[in-house]
Amino acid sequence: MILIEDHPREALVSTYIDRYQLFIIDESAFLKTIPNGKMECYLNMEGSFQRFEENTNLFQPSGQSGFLPAGNKVTLIKIPNRLVCLNIKLNLKILSLSLFENLLTQWQARTINELIAESDQQLIINSVDINKPSFDSKLIDSVLANSLSNATSNLEILKLLDFIENQLNSEFKVAKLADHMNMSSKTLERFTKTKFRLSPKELWNVVRFESTTSHLKKSDANKLIEALSFGFYDQSHFSKECKRITGYSPKSFFSKLKLETNDIIFEE
């Protein structure tokens, strides 16, 4: 099981793209994706995976490429056999772009051709060296910059997400968030439900938990104590939030994060 990660270096791309990931998994496996305020754009080069759908209670095949939505629930993924997959993590800010306005509700019908032209997909695939392993992040930067530069932005979405990211160490108050957005609390509720399929508090909690775990994954310090700097009241508050989001205590959760990323747990 191999994971190679890299980050965009082009300024425009880094606004909307969190990182690039190359997964090489040689045998069948189950994994859980932890809510992280990110959407996924994937391109399978070998094999495929299946995503568990709660509404049908079945695993649905991924296809060769596509998008996966962001949410506030753990998702179970089944990998039947060998998988080589290039994954692009999209920040929530990408929902501000006209190109992706309805991505969260229409993700199953969307193709990645809207973000990466078919000819460019082949260029990216050809740049992947499975034996090394490695991929050309500069090439991906260039391809994405070309697509993103042609899209217009919803400034209200950017304003909301910037405010949340800069206020994560403070207590959540919907009135404070609504005031910043020049909206009533009810209008803000409708806005976040429409744009993110989450309430303002759910959105805040998902963004905060991802930011917290991303930092703590890289830290050797006491994780419960360090979590307090991200706006949790006390250690019990962080423990309860971790259990609610992931289903695990913080100790168990971090022990299961075998890969570099902070949002994937492999199950036995």
Salt bridges, closest charged atoms under 4 A:
GLU5 OE2 - ARG19 NH1 2.99
ASP6 OD2 - ARG9 NH1 3.27
ASP18 OD2 - ARG19 NE 2.44
ASP26 OD1 - ARG82 NH1 2.33
GLU40 OE2 - LYS89 NZ 2.95
GLU46 OE1 - ARG82 NE 2.80
GLU53 OE2 - ARG51 NH1 3.10
GLU54 OE1 - LYS73 NZ 3.94
GLU114 OE1 - ARG110 NE 2.93
ASP162 OD1 - LYS93 NZ 2.66
GLU165 OE1 - LYS93 NZ 3.61
GLU210 OE1 - LYS38 NZ 3.39
GLU226 OE1 - HIS215 NE2 2.74
GLU241 OE2 - ARG244 NH2 2.63
ASP263 OD2 - LYS89 NZ 2.77
GLU267 OE2 - LYS32 NZ 3.84
